[in-house]
């Protein structure tokens, strides 16, 4: 059974390319969202196992969305992504209720699987 994934990013091109990449590398992308509110709504409806979540969203940041998703039972495994490197987020990243972080340029099925396995 392929792990189910929700991709959350405010750039349509990134959502499309990430979906195609992860589908090709063994994941079942069940939905995409462009903002935090849409992410929460889709998680509640689709119950994906994994959420690939951009740190910078138009309505609230990925850290706030991750905290909200952590309140769900069962909560999805959340992996934050960004065009910036992890060091830019410092302690906030270390304290977030997430499985890890992947720079967008490094996103792959193998990188995602390593964080959520």
HELIX and SHEET records of a PDB file:
HELIX    1   1 UNK A   12  UNK A   24  1                                  13    
HELIX    2   2 UNK A   36  UNK A   46  1                                  11    
HELIX    3   3 UNK A   62  UNK A   70  1                                   9    
HELIX    4   4 UNK A   86  UNK A   89  5                                   4    
HELIX    5   5 UNK A   90  UNK A   95  1                                   6    
HELIX    6   6 UNK A  104  UNK A  106  5                                   3    
HELIX    7   7 UNK A  109  UNK A  116  1                                   8    
SHEET    1   A 5 UNK A  28  UNK A  33  0                                        
SHEET    2   A 5 UNK A   4  UNK A   8  1                                        
SHEET    3   A 5 UNK A  50  UNK A  54  1                                        
SHEET    4   A 5 UNK A  77  UNK A  82  1                                        
SHEET    5   A 5 UNK A 100  UNK A 103  1                                        
END                                                                             
